[in-house]
Amino acid sequence: MGELELINAKLDGACCPEDVFGAADYEVRHVFRHLAKSCHEDRNPSQKDLAQKVSAKLLELKKIADDRIRDGQWGKKIPLP
């Protein structure tokens, strides 16, 4: 299983953003950038559709994480909507 498939499985199995980005709010940006680079379609030309799907999931999860950090709810492990 390649890195892209592992990231996709991690995103599918996440019940909250903390499961993907880590426990500390300051880790979110670093982890997001690392994962976004790893699943970018230019790095995975043979799996372009999966790369786009994973990138979209990751971006949506990042938006949720940013909202929770802004609202002071980060670290409470609130399930995803």
N, C-alpha and C positions, 0 to 999 in steps of 0.2 A: 504494500500500500504506500503510495507516494505522499509527499508532504501536503499536497492539496486535499487529498482524501482525508488525511488525519485532521486537518483544520475543519473541514466540512463536518466530520463526525463530532468534533469538539463543540462546534456551534450547534449542531442538532441536539446534542446531549446536555446543553447548558440550560439550567433552570433559572439562572439569573446572570446578569452581566459580570458579577464577581467571579463566577466560575470560569470565565474566559480571560478576563483582564487582570485578575489577581485581587488580593484583599485591600491593597492600598490605592487610594485615589490617584496618587502621583504616578502610579505604574501604568495607568490606562493609556496615555498618549504613546508611551514607548512600546507597549505590547501591541497596540493597534497598528502602529506604523510597521512594526516587524511582520505582523500577520498580513497586513495589506500588501506589503512588498512580496511576501511569499506566495500569495494567491493571485497576484496580478496576471492578467491574461497574456501579457508580453513574456512573462516567465514560464507560462504554461500554454504555448501555442497549440499543442495537440489536444488540450482539454479546455478550449476557449469558453464553451458554454458553461461548464462546471465552474471555471474561474470567475465568470461574470456572476453566476448565482451565489457563490461563496462571498465574493466582494460585496454584493448587495446585502446579504445577511449580516456581514461584518459591519458595514456602514450603519445599518439600522440599529444594531446592538450598541454601536458607539454613540449614536444619538441618545439612546435610552440611558446609557451610562453617564453621558454629559448632563442630561436632565437631572438624574439622581444626585450627582455630585453638586450641581447648582442648588438643588432643593435640600441638601443636607441629609439625604437618605442613603448615601453610599455606605456600604458595609452592613446593611440590615438584611441583605439577601432576600429582597422582595421578589417573588416569582414574576417571570415575564408575562406580559398581557397576552 
